[in-house]
Amino acid sequence: MRLYRYNSAIGINELQYSSKDYSDYLNEAGCISYGIDTSFVKRLTILKIDTVNYTVLGTFEFTVLNQCSDTVKIEDGYFDLEYRF
């Protein structure tokens, strides 16, 4: 899955709704596109931004749903990544 969130700041950021933001190309039923399920929490929390080393650290949680009614719930997502402009 790929996750994009622009204009985020340190603290809690709500993920924006999109019907086809996430993909699962291994889905055997052919339902590869997932969209955020708006009835659940959809949160991206930025804990630290290091502007010298260009790294960002944080957590995320969200639930997605595809056209086959499959759901994926991410509750304890974590990232510690380098970023670029």
N, C-alpha and C positions, 0 to 999 in steps of 0.2 A: 504494500500500500504506500502511496505517496500522499504527503500532507503538506499543503501550502497555507501559509498565513502571513499576510503582509501587514505592515504598520503595527506590529505587536510591541508592547512595552513591558517592563518589569512588572510582575504582578499577574493577576488573573485576566485572561483574554477569552472572550467567547468566540468559538469557531463559527464562521459564517455558513449559512445553509447553501448547499449546492446539491443538485440531484445526481451528479456523476463525478465526485471528487476522488473516489478511491476505486482501485481495480484489483481483482483477483483473477489472474489469467490461468490459474489452475482449476477453476470451477468447472467441473465436468458437465454441468447442466447448461453451460453457455451463458449464465447470468454473471457477467464479469464486472459490471458497473454497480457501485454502491454509492448511495447518497446518505447524508447525515439524517438520522432519525431525530426529528425535532422534539419528540416527547421525552427525551432523556437529556442528561447533562452533556454538554459539548464544550469542553474547557481545555485551554492551553495556558499553562502557568510558566512564565519566564522567571527563573530564580536568580540567574546571574548572566550579565553580558560583559564580556571582557573585550574592550575596544582596542587594546594593545595587541593581544594575540588572536583577535577575531574569532572568539568562541562564544557560544551561547549554551546555557544549561537550563533544563526545565523538565516539566512533566505534562502529561496530557491524558484526557479521558473523553471518550465519545462512543456512540453506538451508530452503526451504519446498517442500512437495509437495501437489498437489491430487488429486482423485479420478480424474482422467484420466492420472495418473502423470507430469504435467508438473512439472519442478522449476525453481526460480529460486534461484540462489546469489548472495548479496550478500557480497562479500569486503572491500571498502574503503568501507563506508558512513561518512558524516561528517555531523555536525549541529552547528549553532551557533544556538540558538533562545532566544527569550524564553519564560518560563514564568509561570504564575499559579497561585494556590492554589485 
